[in-house]
Amino acid sequence: MSDTVNEDCTDLDAHRAGDRDAFTRLVDRHGAITLAICRQHTANLPDAEDACQEAFIRAHRKLHQVHDCTGFRSWLYAIAKLVCSERRRSAGRRARHEDHAMTMQAQRDRARATTPGDDAAHAESLARLDRALDRLPEDERLAIHLYYLEPDPVAAARSALGLGRSAFYKLLAQARERLAGFLEQPATNRGTP
């Protein structure tokens, strides 16, 4: 056995016997190589230092799993590689979530960035929709309202209209088709269907 392996075995035994400085000696002995492994698998020095520290924290928590002291070094280096791999995956997930959040925020910002003309056009569109809804037969208008406003539109249709699922969706499709026809008509045409 090499001197390093002998020292690892001695320090592991000492740590198990309660010597608080034994683990510090293990860190001192393997810290530089562990940091080098982490630098190889991370983007920058601060990330590598954090990964190295996390690797030693995990190793300290799991020292009871080391049954063959001669394999301590390779066990520690495997933990360091695992930590770096987990941190890379986590950073990738975080970047994807941040990108998604930024995209959603940009969409909300664009939606809020309306001009007075946009507001007027939106108000006119809503007014046209209200007028078109008013032109629908009562049962079709109710089907539209139930579908878009009720958490369980089928149950509400059963109660309000006496319709089962299939009949409700057939009525809803008919209402949507008629509503689309009303909305396609020029704004000045206010005739009846």
N, C-alpha and C positions, 0 to 999 in steps of 0.2 A: 504494500500500500504506500501511496505517496504521502509526503508530509501533510499536504492540504487535507487529504482524506482522513489521516490520523487526527489532525486538529479538528476537523468537522465532527468526527466520532466523539472525541473528548468533550467538545463544546456541547454537543447534543446531550450527552450523558450529564454534563454539569447543569445544563438548563433544566433537564428533568429532575435533577436533585435540588433545584431551587436557586441556582446561581443566576442572578439577574443580569450579570455582565456577559454571560455566555452567548446570548443571542446577539448582543452588540458586537462581539468578536466575529460571529458568523456574517453579520452585515458588513463589517469592515473588510473581511476577507473576500466576500463575493459581490460587494456593492458595485465596484467599477465594471465588472463584466456584466452584471445584471443591467446596469445603466446602459452599457454599450448595446446590449440586446434590445432594450427598450428604444434606444435612439434609432436602431436599425428598422424598427417596426412602427415608429410614430413620425408625425410631421415636423415636430420641432422640439427643442431642448426642454422647455417647460412641460410639455406633454410627456416627454420621456421621463423626466424626473418624477412627475406625478404617478406614472405607470410603475416606475421602479419602487416608489414608496408603497404603492398599493400591493405590489407583488410581495414585498417583505411583510406587510401587515397580514396578508393572506397566509403566507408561509408560517408566520408566528402562530396564527390561529390553528393551523393544521399540523403543527409539528408532531402531534401524537400519531399521525398517519405514517411517519417515517419509521419503518421497521428495520431498514438496512441503511445504516449511516453512510455506507460507502456510495450510496446513490443520491445523497443529499443535494449535491451540486446540480446534477441533471434534473432532479425533481424541482428545485428552485428555478432553474432556467425555463423549464416547461411552464411553471406558473407565470413567469414574466411574459412569455410568449402568449399565453392564454389571456392575461390581463390586457395586453396590447391589442389582441384580436377583438376582445369584447369592447374595448374603448373605440376602436375603429368602426365597428358595427353600430355602436351607440351614436357616435358622431355622424355617421351616415344617416341614421334614422332621424336624428335631431335636425340635420341639414334639410332632409326631405320635408319634415314637418314645418320647419321655418320657411322653406320655399313655398309650401302650400299656404301657410298663414299669410305670407307676404302677398301672394297672388290673390287670395281672398280679400285682403285689405285693399289692394289696388282696385279690385272690382267694386268693392263698396265705395271707395273714394270716387271712382269714375261715376258710379250711380248717383252719388250725392252732388257731384259737380254739374249741376244743371243750370241752364241759363233761364231767364224769364220766359223766353220763347218755348223752351222745353217744358217748363211748368204749365204754360198755357196749353200746349199741345197735349200734355198728359191729362189736364183737367177736361179738355174737350173729348179725349178718348174715353174717359170715365163717364162723361155725360152721355156719349153715344151708346156706351154699354148699358147704362141705366135705361135709356129709351128703348133699346133693343130688348132688354129683359122685360120691360113693361109690356111689350107687344106679344110676348109668349103667352100661350094658354096657361091658365093657373097651375095645372098639374105639372107641366113642363118647367115652368119657372120654379116651382117648389122642388122638383127633382134636381135642378141646378143648385139651388140653395142648400139642399140637404147634402149633396155630394161635396161641395166645397166648404161647408161650414160645420157639418156634424162629424164628430169623431168616428161614429159607426153609421154611415149613411144608409146601409141596407136595413138595419134595425129601425132607424128613423123612418125610412120609406114604408116599412111594413106597418108601423104604427100610424103614420100620417096619411098614407095613400092606400094601404091595404095591399101592397105589392110585394111579391117575393123577389129574390135576388135577380133572377133572369128578367122578369118584367120591369124591375126598376132600371136595370142597365139598358134595356131596350128603350124605355122612355127617355132616359138620360141621353142616349145617342141621338134620338129624334130631336130632343130639345137643343142639343149642341149644333146639330145640322141646321135647324131653323134659325138659331141665334147667329151662326156664321153667315147665313144668307142675309139676315137683316144688317149685319155689320158690313157686308160687302156692298150694300146699296149706297149710292151717294148720300152724303149728309143732308142734302136738301130734300131727298125723297122721303117723306114721312107717311107714305101710304100704308094701308093695312096689308097683311099677308094675303 
